[in-house]
């Protein structure tokens, strides 16, 4: 019996779709450097929350 394996995760077409969407949003002014800094700071604070509790400043300065 032959088994078909399906790769879990994002397909190549899905990845291309998201990348084109990011480019269009950047080009039309929906995404700017300030937004990227805020999102990156938020993600750092989420994943490194224990450092935030110790008083570490994870804000990305520009």
Secondary structure, DSSP 8 states (H G I E B T S, - for coil): --------S--HHHHHHHHHHHHHHHHTTSS-HHHHHHHHHHHHHHHTHHHHHTT-------
